[in-house]
Amino acid sequence: MDTIISIFTIIVLLLNFSVKSFAVTDKKINPLKLHIDSIVVDGHNDTMMKIIDETTWLPNIDIRRETQNQIDIPKLRAGNLKVPFFSAYTSAYYGNPNKSVSRTLALINALYWTEKNNADIFEISSTYDEIEKGILAKKIAAVPTMEGAYSLIEDNAMELLGQYHDLGVKVIGFTWNYSNDLGEGAYRAYADRDGTHSSGGLTELGAEVVERMNELGMIVDVSHMAESTFWDVINTTKAPVIASHSGVYAMKAHQRNLNDEQLKALAKNGGVIGIVLYPEFLTDKKETFIKDFVDHIDYAVKLIGVDHVGLGSDFDGATMPKDLKDSSKIYKITEELVRRNYKKEEIQKILGKNFLRVIKECDKLAEVPNKASNIRIEPFLEMGEIIKDGTPLLKAKIEGNEIDQAGFRIIINGIVHNPTFDKETSTLSYKIKNPLIEKFYVVTFEAKNTDGEIQRESRIFYNCEL
């Protein structure tokens, strides 16, 4: 199957490249060969929103085949987009963290469902090593991310953040345009204030989340933040950050774009801006083209250097330039960069190496967890399992030696519960008392050995009683 898809990719790319396009590029660089030889990384897409049923929130569209989406597996292969960042986007439930958790988990679950259905060619990857392994296996290395941390509040933030990390979430954008418990969003408005501007930047809780993300090797995404929040993040973080999908303010005066001082600070931090393809953030013209997008790349490269610029499409979350309708056409960016006399090494950095560097650096700065290798946890739940009982008994088999039975915990949506342990069956369990009221939940089973080392297993499950 991989061979067939690879052949299909090359054929599509060859057909898409016209003789005319090669004639206007630098003869020393073959754009097609350069694009195929590069690791292309895209910092943001909203495709998982497109594959779930909007009533049940269960996934029902397999992207293995051609779809109407801007991203599916054939299009990713045709565009040689090897490392797409799949976002779990939620903003509609400000003030309702339980529903925000549920929606976020629905989209993460959809990514796991996609992986399960396409395990031969699609793999969730959350570290540099996992991405490298996936690429070497000729798989799409799908990076889980979040846009809008409206589920994180004082009562659940640290534990729920740990559960998101367990699920592989690598990048978190704290806000969409609306503000929340972590900080001010780009519109400086709370959803329940009818757009009235609010003041402030990163909250105390937001700063704690930044610090914990640094420890976990997770990356803070500053796209959609108010400028005040951006500066507070820069002054708080000890690791590089990214702007997953933003434009250049000097090129288009939009509050979602980064100004020169922000871009310089991002570069000093070691971070990367993924230039967005959404025309609204690129130009005031009626029609937008790839050249307008690359104008933003040019400006950013001249201002802060080529090491801090990447791609952040916003596929399936926005309209696209007229000559780049979906991810199968992303090779046209390489063509335009060659036309503008960028060097091979510079193009490869923009296409993906810069984002990969940030991932690698954040991995290195993360604390190495003390995992209890002598303990094995086997939840009785499969990832994404549908539960018909509104007050289920959640269970996991615990095997190993030197287990500290006082160290057992069960965490549900960031809230810690005291479980029961049956020594005869080695089963850890917790019976939910009040009927479940949301669609999706995440449960974590945690055990500790006598040396204080911890083992955890987390599973998403679906409540079909609604």
ZAZA-216526 format. One line per 2 residues: number of its first residue (from 1); their letters; for each residue x, y, z of C-alpha. Coordinates in Angstrom, 1 decimal, always signed. Layout:
N
NUM = A = X Y Z; ... $
END
This chain:
466
1 = MD = +0.0 +0.0 +0.0; +2.9 +2.4 +0.9 $
3 = TI = +4.5 +1.8 -2.5; +1.2 +2.5 -4.3 $
5 = IS = +0.7 +5.7 -2.4; +4.3 +6.8 -3.0 $
7 = IF = +4.0 +6.3 -6.7; +0.7 +8.1 -6.7 $
9 = TI = +2.3 +11.0 -4.9; +5.1 +11.4 -7.4 $
11 = IV = +2.7 +11.1 -10.4; +0.4 +13.8 -8.9 $
13 = LL = +3.4 +16.1 -8.2; +4.8 +15.6 -11.7 $
15 = LN = +1.4 +16.3 -13.3; +0.9 +19.4 -11.2 $
17 = FS = +4.3 +20.9 -12.1; +4.1 +22.6 -15.5 $
19 = VK = +6.9 +23.0 -18.0; +6.4 +26.7 -17.7 $
21 = SF = +6.9 +26.6 -13.9; +10.3 +25.0 -14.3 $
23 = AV = +11.3 +27.4 -16.9; +11.1 +30.4 -14.5 $
25 = TD = +12.9 +28.8 -11.6; +16.6 +28.6 -10.8 $
27 = KK = +18.0 +25.8 -13.0; +20.4 +24.8 -10.2 $
29 = IN = +17.5 +23.8 -8.0; +14.8 +21.3 -9.1 $
31 = PL = +11.7 +22.4 -7.1; +10.0 +19.0 -7.4 $
33 = KL = +13.0 +17.1 -6.2; +13.7 +19.6 -3.4 $
35 = HI = +10.1 +19.4 -2.2; +10.0 +15.6 -2.3 $
37 = DS = +13.4 +15.4 -0.5; +12.3 +17.8 +2.3 $
39 = IV = +10.5 +17.1 +5.5; +7.4 +19.3 +5.2 $
41 = VD = +5.8 +20.4 +8.5; +2.6 +22.3 +8.9 $
43 = GH = +2.0 +24.0 +12.2; -1.8 +24.0 +12.2 $
45 = ND = -4.9 +22.4 +10.7; -8.5 +21.9 +11.9 $
47 = TM = -9.3 +18.7 +10.0; -10.5 +16.7 +12.9 $
49 = MK = -13.5 +19.1 +13.1; -14.4 +17.9 +9.6 $
51 = II = -14.5 +14.2 +10.4; -16.8 +14.1 +13.4 $
53 = DE = -20.5 +14.0 +13.5; -21.7 +17.4 +14.9 $
55 = TT = -24.5 +15.8 +16.9; -22.7 +12.9 +18.5 $
57 = WL = -19.1 +14.2 +18.2; -18.1 +10.7 +17.2 $
59 = PN = -15.7 +10.3 +14.2; -17.4 +9.1 +11.0 $
61 = ID = -15.2 +10.2 +8.0; -12.1 +8.2 +7.3 $
63 = IR = -9.5 +10.4 +5.6; -7.8 +7.5 +4.0 $
65 = RE = -9.7 +8.2 +0.8; -10.3 +11.4 -1.1 $
67 = TQ = -12.7 +13.8 +0.7; -13.9 +17.3 +0.3 $
69 = NQ = -11.5 +18.4 +3.0; -8.4 +20.4 +2.4 $
71 = ID = -6.6 +17.6 +4.2; -6.9 +13.9 +3.7 $
73 = IP = -4.3 +11.2 +3.4; -4.2 +11.2 -0.5 $
75 = KL = -3.8 +15.0 -0.4; -1.1 +14.9 +2.3 $
77 = RA = +0.8 +12.3 +0.2; +0.4 +14.4 -3.0 $
79 = GN = +1.7 +17.5 -1.3; +4.4 +15.5 +0.6 $
81 = LK = +3.2 +17.0 +3.9; +4.8 +14.6 +6.3 $
83 = VP = +4.3 +16.2 +9.7; +0.9 +17.9 +10.0 $
85 = FF = -0.1 +19.4 +13.4; -3.8 +18.3 +14.0 $
87 = SA = -5.5 +20.8 +16.3; -8.3 +20.1 +18.8 $
89 = YT = -10.1 +23.4 +18.5; -12.6 +24.7 +21.0 $
91 = SA = -13.7 +28.2 +21.9; -17.5 +28.0 +22.0 $
93 = YY = -17.8 +26.9 +25.6; -16.1 +29.6 +27.6 $
95 = GN = -17.5 +29.4 +31.2; -18.4 +25.7 +30.7 $
97 = PN = -15.1 +23.8 +31.3; -16.8 +20.4 +31.4 $
99 = KS = -18.2 +20.8 +27.9; -14.8 +22.3 +26.8 $
101 = VS = -13.1 +19.2 +28.0; -15.6 +17.0 +26.2 $
103 = RT = -15.2 +18.8 +22.9; -11.4 +18.8 +23.1 $
105 = LA = -11.4 +15.0 +23.9; -13.8 +14.4 +21.0 $
107 = LI = -11.3 +15.9 +18.5; -8.3 +14.1 +20.1 $
109 = NA = -10.3 +10.8 +20.0; -11.0 +11.5 +16.3 $
111 = LY = -7.2 +11.6 +15.7; -6.8 +8.2 +17.5 $
113 = WT = -9.6 +6.8 +15.5; -7.9 +8.0 +12.3 $
115 = EK = -4.7 +6.4 +13.4; -6.4 +3.1 +14.2 $
117 = NN = -8.0 +2.9 +10.8; -4.8 +3.8 +9.0 $
119 = AD = -2.1 +2.3 +11.2; +0.0 +1.3 +8.2 $
121 = IF = +0.4 +4.9 +6.9; -0.6 +7.3 +9.8 $
123 = EI = +0.9 +7.5 +13.3; +0.4 +9.9 +16.2 $
125 = SS = +3.8 +11.4 +17.0; +4.5 +13.7 +20.0 $
127 = TY = +8.3 +13.8 +20.2; +11.1 +14.4 +17.8 $
129 = DE = +12.2 +10.7 +18.0; +8.6 +9.6 +17.3 $
131 = IE = +8.4 +11.9 +14.3; +11.7 +10.7 +13.0 $
133 = KG = +10.7 +7.1 +13.4; +7.4 +7.7 +11.6 $
135 = IL = +9.0 +9.4 +8.7; +11.6 +6.6 +8.3 $
137 = AK = +8.7 +4.2 +8.3; +7.1 +6.3 +5.4 $
139 = KI = +4.2 +7.2 +7.6; +2.4 +10.5 +8.1 $
141 = AA = +3.6 +11.7 +11.6; +0.5 +13.4 +13.0 $
143 = VP = +1.2 +15.8 +15.9; -1.7 +16.3 +18.4 $
145 = TM = -2.2 +20.0 +19.3; -4.8 +22.1 +21.0 $
147 = EG = -6.3 +25.5 +20.0; -8.0 +27.1 +23.0 $
149 = AY = -7.4 +25.8 +26.5; -10.9 +26.7 +27.7 $
151 = SL = -11.0 +23.4 +29.6; -8.2 +24.4 +32.0 $
153 = IE = -9.4 +26.1 +35.2; -8.0 +26.4 +38.7 $
155 = DN = -9.7 +23.2 +39.9; -8.4 +20.9 +37.2 $
157 = AM = -5.6 +22.6 +35.2; -2.5 +20.7 +36.4 $
159 = EL = -4.0 +17.2 +36.5; -5.9 +17.7 +33.2 $
161 = LG = -2.7 +19.1 +31.6; -1.0 +15.9 +32.6 $
163 = QY = -3.7 +13.8 +31.0; -3.5 +15.8 +27.8 $
165 = HD = +0.2 +15.1 +27.8; -0.5 +11.4 +28.3 $
167 = LG = -2.7 +11.5 +25.2; +0.2 +12.9 +23.2 $
169 = VK = -0.8 +16.6 +23.0; +2.4 +18.4 +22.1 $
171 = VI = +1.3 +22.0 +21.5; -1.3 +24.1 +23.3 $
173 = GF = -2.6 +27.5 +22.2; -4.0 +29.0 +25.4 $
175 = TW = -6.7 +31.1 +23.8; -8.6 +31.4 +20.6 $
177 = NY = -9.8 +35.0 +20.2; -11.7 +35.1 +23.4 $
179 = SN = -10.0 +35.3 +26.8; -10.1 +32.6 +29.4 $
181 = DL = -8.6 +31.5 +32.8; -5.1 +31.4 +31.4 $
183 = GE = -5.0 +34.8 +29.7; -6.3 +37.4 +27.3 $
185 = GA = -7.2 +36.4 +23.8; -6.6 +38.4 +20.6 $
187 = YR = -10.0 +40.1 +20.8; -9.5 +40.9 +24.5 $
189 = AY = -13.1 +39.8 +25.2; -14.8 +37.2 +27.3 $
191 = AD = -17.6 +35.3 +25.5; -20.1 +36.4 +28.1 $
193 = RD = -19.3 +40.1 +27.8; -20.6 +40.7 +24.3 $
195 = GT = -17.2 +41.6 +22.9; -16.4 +44.2 +25.6 $
197 = HS = -12.6 +44.6 +25.8; -11.0 +43.2 +29.0 $
199 = SG = -7.5 +44.0 +30.3; -4.6 +41.9 +31.5 $
201 = GL = -2.3 +39.3 +30.0; -1.2 +35.9 +31.3 $
203 = TE = -2.9 +35.0 +34.6; -1.2 +33.4 +37.5 $
205 = LG = -2.7 +30.1 +36.5; -1.6 +30.7 +33.0 $
207 = AE = +2.0 +31.2 +34.2; +1.8 +28.0 +36.2 $
209 = VV = +0.6 +26.2 +33.1; +3.5 +27.6 +31.0 $
211 = ER = +6.0 +26.4 +33.6; +4.5 +22.9 +33.8 $
213 = MN = +4.4 +22.7 +30.0; +8.1 +23.4 +30.0 $
215 = EL = +8.7 +20.6 +32.4; +6.6 +18.2 +30.3 $
217 = GM = +8.2 +19.1 +27.0; +5.0 +20.7 +25.7 $
219 = IV = +5.1 +23.7 +23.4; +3.2 +27.0 +24.1 $
221 = DV = +1.5 +28.4 +21.0; +1.2 +32.2 +21.0 $
223 = SH = -1.2 +32.5 +18.0; -4.5 +34.1 +18.9 $
225 = MA = -3.1 +35.7 +22.1; -3.5 +39.3 +23.0 $
227 = ES = -0.1 +41.1 +22.8; +0.0 +41.5 +26.6 $
229 = TF = -0.4 +37.7 +27.0; +2.3 +37.2 +24.4 $
231 = WD = +4.8 +39.3 +26.3; +4.0 +37.6 +29.6 $
233 = VI = +4.5 +34.2 +28.0; +7.9 +35.3 +26.5 $
235 = NT = +9.0 +36.5 +30.0; +7.8 +33.3 +31.7 $
237 = TK = +8.8 +30.4 +29.4; +12.2 +28.7 +29.6 $
239 = AP = +11.6 +26.9 +26.3; +11.1 +28.0 +22.7 $
241 = VI = +7.5 +28.8 +21.8; +5.7 +28.9 +18.4 $
243 = AS = +3.1 +31.0 +16.7; +1.5 +28.0 +14.9 $
245 = HS = -0.5 +30.1 +12.4; +0.0 +33.8 +12.3 $
247 = GV = +0.9 +36.5 +9.8; +3.1 +39.6 +9.8 $
249 = YA = +1.4 +42.7 +11.2; +3.6 +45.0 +9.1 $
251 = MK = +2.2 +43.3 +5.9; -1.4 +43.2 +7.1 $
253 = AH = -2.6 +45.2 +10.2; -4.7 +42.5 +11.8 $
255 = QR = -4.7 +41.8 +15.5; -4.1 +38.1 +14.9 $
257 = NL = -0.7 +39.0 +13.3; +2.6 +39.6 +15.1 $
259 = ND = +4.3 +43.0 +15.0; +8.0 +43.5 +14.5 $
261 = EQ = +8.9 +43.6 +18.2; +7.0 +40.4 +18.8 $
263 = LK = +8.7 +38.7 +15.9; +12.1 +39.8 +17.2 $
265 = AL = +11.2 +38.5 +20.7; +10.1 +35.2 +19.1 $
267 = AK = +13.4 +34.8 +17.4; +15.4 +35.7 +20.5 $
269 = NG = +13.4 +33.0 +22.3; +14.4 +30.5 +19.7 $
271 = GV = +10.8 +30.1 +18.5; +9.2 +29.9 +15.1 $
273 = IG = +6.3 +31.6 +13.4; +4.2 +29.4 +11.1 $
275 = IV = +3.0 +31.8 +8.4; -0.8 +31.3 +7.9 $
277 = LY = -2.4 +30.8 +4.5; -5.7 +32.5 +5.4 $
279 = PE = -6.1 +35.4 +3.0; -7.8 +37.6 +5.7 $
281 = FL = -4.4 +37.7 +7.5; -2.3 +38.2 +4.4 $
283 = TD = -3.6 +41.1 +2.3; -6.4 +43.6 +1.7 $
285 = KK = -6.7 +42.6 -1.9; -9.9 +41.0 -3.2 $
287 = ET = -7.9 +38.0 -4.4; -5.0 +36.4 -2.6 $
289 = FI = -2.3 +34.2 -4.1; +0.7 +32.2 -3.0 $
291 = KD = +3.0 +35.1 -3.8; +1.1 +37.2 -1.1 $
293 = FV = +1.8 +34.4 +1.4; +5.5 +34.2 +0.5 $
295 = DH = +5.7 +38.0 +0.9; +5.0 +37.5 +4.6 $
297 = ID = +7.8 +34.8 +4.6; +10.1 +37.3 +2.9 $
299 = YA = +9.4 +40.0 +5.4; +9.9 +37.7 +8.4 $
301 = VK = +13.1 +36.2 +7.1; +14.6 +39.6 +6.4 $
303 = LI = +13.6 +40.8 +9.9; +14.4 +37.8 +12.2 $
305 = GV = +16.3 +35.3 +10.0; +15.4 +32.2 +8.2 $
307 = DH = +15.7 +30.0 +11.3; +12.5 +31.3 +12.8 $
309 = VG = +10.0 +31.0 +9.9; +7.8 +28.0 +9.0 $
311 = LG = +4.4 +27.1 +7.5; +1.1 +27.3 +9.5 $
313 = SD = -1.6 +26.7 +6.9; -4.9 +26.6 +8.9 $
315 = FD = -6.2 +24.0 +6.5; -9.8 +23.0 +7.1 $
317 = GA = -10.2 +26.1 +9.3; -10.0 +28.8 +6.7 $
319 = TM = -10.3 +29.7 +3.0; -7.0 +29.4 +1.0 $
321 = PK = -5.3 +31.5 -1.7; -6.8 +31.1 -5.1 $
323 = DL = -3.8 +29.0 -6.4; -3.4 +26.8 -3.3 $
325 = KD = -6.7 +25.2 -2.7; -5.6 +22.4 -0.4 $
327 = SS = -2.7 +20.4 +1.0; -2.0 +18.6 -2.2 $
329 = KI = -0.8 +21.9 -3.7; +1.7 +22.9 -1.0 $
331 = YK = +4.6 +22.1 -3.3; +3.8 +25.4 -5.0 $
333 = IT = +5.3 +27.2 -1.9; +8.6 +25.5 -2.6 $
335 = EE = +8.3 +26.5 -6.3; +7.8 +30.2 -5.3 $
337 = LV = +10.7 +30.1 -2.8; +13.0 +28.8 -5.5 $
339 = RR = +11.7 +31.5 -7.9; +12.7 +34.0 -5.3 $
341 = NY = +16.3 +32.6 -5.1; +16.1 +31.1 -1.6 $
343 = KK = +18.9 +28.5 -1.1; +18.1 +24.8 -0.7 $
345 = EE = +19.0 +24.8 +3.0; +16.9 +27.9 +3.6 $
347 = IQ = +13.9 +26.4 +1.9; +14.2 +23.1 +3.9 $
349 = KI = +14.3 +25.1 +7.1; +11.1 +27.0 +6.2 $
351 = LG = +9.4 +23.8 +5.0; +9.9 +21.9 +8.2 $
353 = KN = +13.3 +21.9 +9.9; +12.7 +25.0 +12.0 $
355 = FL = +9.6 +23.4 +13.6; +11.4 +20.2 +14.1 $
357 = RV = +14.2 +22.0 +15.8; +11.8 +23.6 +18.3 $
359 = IK = +10.3 +20.2 +19.1; +13.7 +18.7 +19.6 $
361 = EC = +14.8 +21.5 +21.9; +11.6 +21.3 +24.0 $
363 = DK = +12.1 +17.5 +24.3; +15.6 +18.1 +25.6 $
365 = LA = +14.5 +20.7 +28.1; +11.8 +18.5 +29.5 $
367 = EV = +12.2 +16.7 +32.8; +12.8 +13.0 +32.4 $
369 = PN = +9.9 +11.2 +34.1; +10.7 +8.5 +36.7 $
371 = KA = +8.5 +5.8 +35.3; +7.9 +2.7 +37.4 $
373 = SN = +9.1 +0.1 +34.8; +8.2 -2.7 +37.3 $
375 = IR = +4.5 -1.8 +37.1; +2.1 -2.6 +34.3 $
377 = IE = -1.3 -1.1 +34.0; -4.0 -2.6 +31.7 $
379 = PF = -7.2 -0.5 +31.6; -10.4 -2.5 +30.9 $
381 = LE = -11.2 +0.3 +28.4; -10.0 +0.7 +24.8 $
383 = MG = -9.2 +4.2 +23.6; -12.4 +5.8 +22.5 $
385 = EI = -14.6 +3.0 +23.9; -18.4 +3.7 +23.9 $
387 = IK = -19.9 +3.1 +27.4; -23.6 +2.6 +27.8 $
389 = DG = -23.7 +2.9 +31.6; -24.2 +6.5 +32.8 $
391 = TP = -22.4 +5.6 +36.1; -19.7 +3.2 +35.0 $
393 = LL = -17.3 +1.2 +37.0; -13.8 +2.2 +35.7 $
395 = KA = -11.2 -0.6 +36.2; -7.6 -1.4 +35.4 $
397 = KI = -5.4 -4.5 +36.1; -2.3 -3.6 +38.1 $
399 = EG = +0.6 -6.0 +37.8; +4.1 -5.7 +39.2 $
401 = NE = +6.1 -5.8 +42.4; +7.1 -3.3 +45.1 $
403 = ID = +3.8 -1.4 +44.5; +2.9 +1.3 +47.0 $
405 = QA = -0.8 +0.7 +47.5; -1.2 +4.1 +49.1 $
407 = GF = -0.1 +5.6 +45.8; -3.0 +4.6 +43.7 $
409 = RI = -5.0 +7.3 +42.0; -7.7 +7.6 +39.4 $
411 = II = -8.1 +10.9 +37.6; -11.2 +11.8 +35.6 $
413 = NG = -11.1 +15.0 +33.5; -8.5 +16.5 +35.8 $
415 = IV = -10.2 +15.6 +39.1; -8.5 +13.1 +41.4 $
417 = HN = -10.6 +10.3 +42.9; -9.8 +7.7 +45.6 $
419 = PT = -10.0 +4.3 +44.0; -10.6 +0.8 +45.4 $
421 = FD = -7.9 -1.9 +45.0; -8.8 -5.6 +45.1 $
423 = KE = -5.7 -7.5 +46.1; -7.1 -10.9 +45.0 $
425 = TS = -7.8 -9.7 +41.4; -5.1 -7.0 +41.3 $
427 = TL = -7.8 -4.6 +40.1; -7.9 -0.9 +40.6 $
429 = SY = -11.4 +0.6 +40.2; -13.7 +3.6 +40.8 $
431 = KI = -17.4 +3.7 +40.5; -18.8 +7.0 +39.2 $
433 = KN = -21.5 +8.1 +41.5; -23.4 +10.8 +39.7 $
435 = PL = -24.6 +10.2 +36.1; -22.3 +11.4 +33.4 $
437 = IE = -23.5 +14.6 +31.7; -21.0 +15.1 +28.9 $
439 = KF = -20.1 +13.1 +25.8; -16.4 +12.5 +26.3 $
441 = YV = -14.2 +11.9 +29.3; -10.6 +10.9 +30.0 $
443 = VT = -9.6 +8.6 +32.8; -6.1 +8.0 +34.1 $
445 = FE = -5.1 +5.0 +36.2; -2.0 +5.8 +38.2 $
447 = AK = +0.2 +3.5 +40.4; +3.4 +4.1 +42.3 $
449 = NT = +6.2 +1.9 +43.4; +8.1 +2.0 +46.8 $
451 = DG = +10.8 +4.2 +45.2; +8.2 +6.8 +44.3 $
453 = EI = +8.3 +6.1 +40.6; +5.0 +6.4 +38.8 $
455 = QR = +3.2 +4.5 +36.0; +0.1 +5.9 +34.2 $
457 = ES = -2.3 +4.8 +31.6; -5.0 +7.2 +30.2 $
459 = RI = -8.0 +6.4 +28.0; -10.7 +8.5 +26.4 $
461 = FY = -14.2 +7.1 +26.7; -17.6 +8.1 +25.3 $
463 = NC = -20.9 +8.3 +27.2; -23.7 +7.3 +24.9 $
465 = EL = -26.4 +7.8 +27.5; -27.0 +11.4 +26.5 $
END
